[in-house]
């Protein structure tokens, strides 16, 4: 999407301070409706809340008719606070405590996905025939999807889900329990995937399992294929969700199986911008560097994954060779926002904007160095409002008793 004007971002910085996250309401709706149009039904789309849990963002997505996939009690609470009915909330297949599973069983959620024996045990113990719950199992298909190693979740050695040879026993336990209705196999291959081919390999595994489970008299009715479509942070050339959904639908034609998807990054990444002010310039490792008031406490993606997001001066101009590093202010040499940028004319006090940060930006922010977390702003029709105030110093010790 097009970037907000420098004038508008200057006004936001003057009002909300820096660093500040800015979200475009129009971009959120455009990306979500792209998925809905591809799926043909908003009921097939569940936004992966882990990518962005700001209540204003969630409210905007809820208005498009899609559901939401949550991984924790906190994400579920935020989803309900944003107005999602329980019938549109999916408790996903990440490692969960027995208590979180038990709270999901019988509570009216759209689906509870279980991924380990202790979760199945908890579901069986909490099952109530008077409050039937639709459940599924997450499968670990042993597939490397080509994303960053930390973001590949379908590998054979991943901590998530059941290996294919373990599924029948766990499924049989669920099917034998009154109050539990197992009918979904789920898989999530990771995040930031640029090719569609890994989903073909995942479907091979799931279709084989569905055949085996049908032979046991407990058929599968749906595949949950997770999310994971990547975002090209160096350009605007992203994988098309319609290509993925059409590919899946062709594979499932004639099987009687339906499918659902849990996009996260591809819905919210493009909608987000991080505005930061340059504190000073310096030589860093023999290279010019800009030290900014945003650091890896505010935006951790370079430090965690080496992710190179576009970083621009507010006027959009670039200058000089791509040799300028953009650094944060914390007490860590690894506090880097990006490297090798053409920003030679940028001076102390100038504003920079980091693009495509709506996913895994604020949600991964921390208070390291006792730094208050940044503000969040929603932008719509050329106007903006603060949708999360900047934390105060007093917020840093909220919950701690006075000494």
N, C-alpha and C positions, 0 to 999 in steps of 0.2 A: 504494500500500500504506500501511498505518498506520505512523506513525513510532515508533521505539523510545521507551520511556518516558524521561522526564527523569531518573529515578533510575538507570536503566541507563546512559544516556549520561554521567551524572556519574561513575559507577563506571568506565566506559571511560576517561574523561578523567583520572581519578585514577591509573589503571594505566598507560596508554599516553601520557599527556600530550596536548598540543594544539599545532598542529592535527593531527587524525587522521581518516582515512577509515574509515567503518564500513559493512560490507556485510551485507545480510540474505540468508542462505542460502535461506530459504523464498521470498523474492521472486525470487531468481535462478531457482529451479526452477519457480515458477509462471509466470513470463514465458516461459521456454524451452518448457515443456509447452504453453503457449498456441499457440506457433508450430507445435510438432509436431502437436498435435491439428488445427490448421487445415490442415497439409500432408498429414496422414494417414500420414506416413512420416518418421522422423527423418533418413533418408538424403537428404531434400530440403533439409535445413537445415544451413547452415555458418555458425557464429558468426564475425562479423568481429572478429578479435583486436585490431585497432587501438583498439577502444573500451575495452578493459580487459584487461591481460595478467597480472594477479596470478595466481600459480600456484594458489592455493586457489580463486579464482573459476573458472579454467579447468578445474580438476579437478571442481568441482561441475557445470559445464556438460557435461563429457565424460560424466559419469555418467547423463545423460539420453539418451545415444545419438546426439547430433548430431555433425556434423563441425565443422571450424574452417577459416576462410579466413585465410591469413597473407599479409603484404605484403613482408616483409623476412626476411633470414637470422636476425635476432634473434627475430622473432615465431615463425618456424618452430622455432627452438631451444627457445623457451619452451613451444610447443605440445607438442613431443616430451617435454620435461621433465615436463609435466603429464600425460603418459600417452596422448596421442592417437596412435594408430597412423598410419603414413604413408598408409595407404589411406583415412584420414578427414581428411587435410590437403589443402587446396586452395591452391596458390600463385596469388594473385590478380593482377589485371590493372592494377596500378599501375606507374609507371616503375621498372624494375629494371636493375641492371648485368648485363652479359653473364655474369659469374661466377655470380650468383644464379640466372639462368636455367639455365645449364649444370649447376649442382648439383641442380636440380630434375628435369632430364631423366634418365630411366632410374633414378630413385631410388625408385620405387614410390608416388609421390604420386597422389592421386585425380584431379587435374587440374592442368595448368599453363596459365594464361591469359596470352597474349602481347599486347602493346599497341603495339609499334613495330617498325620494320624491324630495328633492331639486336638486338632480342630474338628475332625470327624467325631472323635469321642465327645467333645463338648456339644456338638450339634445333636448327637444321639441322646445325650443326657437331658438336653433342654427341649427336645421335641414334644409337641402337644398335639394330639390328633384333632383337638377342637380349633387349633390355630395352625393349619398346614402351611409349610414353608417350602418354596421352590429353592432347590440347592443344586450346585454344580461342583465339579472338580477341576482344579487347575492342573494341566498336564505340562510336564517339562519335556519337550520333544527332542532335546539334544541337538539343537540347531544354532549355529552362529550366523547372526543376521548382518554382520558387517558394520555394526555401529561401534562406538567407543567401548572397550572391554568392560568398563564400569556400568555401561548401559545395556549390555546384552544379558537378557534375563531368561532366555530359552535354552541356554547351553546345558549340556549334560551335567556339568559340575555346579550349576546355579543352585541357590538356596531355595528356589521357588518351586512348589508343585510336586506332583507325583511323576515318577518315571513311567513310561507306558506299561511296563510289565507289572506295575503296582496298582493300576487303576481298577481292575476288575474286582479285587477284594474290597477295596474301599467303597466302590460303587455298590457292591452287594450289601454291605452293612447299611448304607443309607437307604437302599430300596426296601430293606427288611424292617425299617423303623417307621411305625405309624406316625404321621405328622410331618414326614419329610418326603419330598417329591423330587428325586434326582432326575434331571432330564437335560442338563447342559454340560458340555465339555468346554473348558476355557483354555486359552493359550495366550501368552503375551511374550513376544520375541525380543522386546527391548524398545529403545527410544532413539530417534534420529536415523531411522532406516531409509535409505534412498532407493532401494530396489524392491520390486514386488515379488521376486522369485522366492524369498524365504517363506512367504505365506503359502506358496504351492507345496513346499516341503512340509510345512506344518499341517496342511490339509491332508496330505498323504497319511500322516500319523493319526490324525483325528478320525478320518474316514475308516481306517483299519480298526481303531478302537470302537467306533460306533457299530461296526459289523459284529465285532466280538461281543459287545454288550447286548445287542439285539438277539444274538444266539442264546444268551442267558435269560432272555425274557424280560429284560429291563432296558427298553430302547432309549436312545438319545434323540431329543427333538430339536436341539439347537446347538450351534457352535458360537461361543463368544471369542472373537478373534482379536481382542485387545485393541491397542492403538499402535503408535510407533512410527507413523509416517514422518519423515524428516522435514527439516526446514533448511534451505540453502542460505546460510548466513552471509555469504559473499555476494549473493544476487537475489533475484525474486523468482528463481526457477525451482519450484517445489514439485514433488510428486503429486499427482492428481488423485484425490480420493475416489473419483468415479472409476478410474482405471482399476484400482484395488477392488472396489465393490463389484464391478462387472466381472472381474476375474474370479472372485469368490462365487458369485451367483452362477456363473457358467459351470463351475466345478460341482455345485450342489444341485443343479437342475436334475429333476427326476428322482432325487433321493428322499424327498419329503422333509429334509432338514432346512431350518432357517438359520440366519446368522445375525449377530449384532456386533457393534464396534465401539471402542472406547478411545476416541481421539483426545489428545491433550495438547501437546506442543503445536500441532498443525492448526488448532483452533485459536490459540491465544498468543503464540509467539509474535506474530507480525503486528499485533495490536499494541505492543508495549514499547516504550521508549524510556531510557534512563537519562535524566538531565543532571550533569555534574559540572562544578566550577573548577577551573584550573587554579591551584594554589601557587605553584611556582614551576620554573623550568630548571633542569639540571642535566649534566652529563651522567649517563647511567651505563656503565660497562663500555665506555668509549662511544656511546651513542647519545643523541639528544633524547630527553624524556620530559614528559609533562606529568607532574604530580598533582592529583585531583582530590577533591573532597569525597568522592565515591571510592570505596575500596572493596576488597573481596568480602568484607562483612556485609556489604550491600548487594554485590553481584559476584557470585563465586564461580561462574562457569569457566573462566579461563583457568583459575587456580585448580579446579577439580578436573576439567576435561581438556584443557588447552583450546577451548572454543574461541574462535576469532570472529567476533561480531563487528559489523561496520561501526566505526566511530567517526563522527563528522563534526566539523565546526558548524555553528548555527547558520551561517550564511551558505553552507553547502560547499564552499570552495575548498579545494585541496591545493597543497603547495609543496614543492620540493620532492625529493626522492622519498620512497617508503622506508624511512629509517627511524621514525619517532616512536618511542614506547610510551604507553599511557599507564601510569602507576597509581596505586592507592596510597593512603597516608598511614596505614597501620604499621605496627612494629613487626613486620615480616617482609623479608626480601621476596617472597613469593606473592606479594600483594600486587598483582598485575591485572589490568583490565584488558589490555591488548598490546600487540607489538607491531612494529614496522608499519607505521602509518604516515601518510603524507599530510602532516599537520605543522609544518615548519613556521607558519606565520602566526600560530596561536600563541597568545601571551597570557601571563598571569591575570586572573580576573575574568577571562573569557569563559564562555559556556561551551561544553561539548555535549553531544547527544549520542548515546549508544543505542543501536537499533535492534529491533526484534527480540526484546527481552521480556515479553509478556508471559513466557513460560519459564519456570524454574529460575525466576529472578527474585522477587521479594520473598517468595515462600522459602527460599534457602538463606535468607538474610539472618545474621546473628548479632549478638551484642558483644563480640570479642573486643577487647580494649575498652569495655564499657562504652561502646558507641551506640547511641539511640538509633533505632531502625528508621529508615526514611519514610517520607510521606508518600501517599498514593493519590493520584488525581484521575478523574474521568473526564474525557473530552468528548463533546458532542455538539455538532452544528456550530463549531467555532467558539463554543463556550465551555468553561471547565468548572469543576467543583472538586473539592478535597473529599475523597472517599475513605481515607484513613489519615488521621493527623500524624505528624512526625512525633515520635516518642519524646517525652521530656526526660530530663535527668532523673526526676522522681520516679518515672516508670521503671528505671533500671533496678530499683530495689523494692518495687511493689511485691508484696507477698512475703518479704523478709521482716522479722520482728526487729524493732529498734534495739540497738545494743545498750 
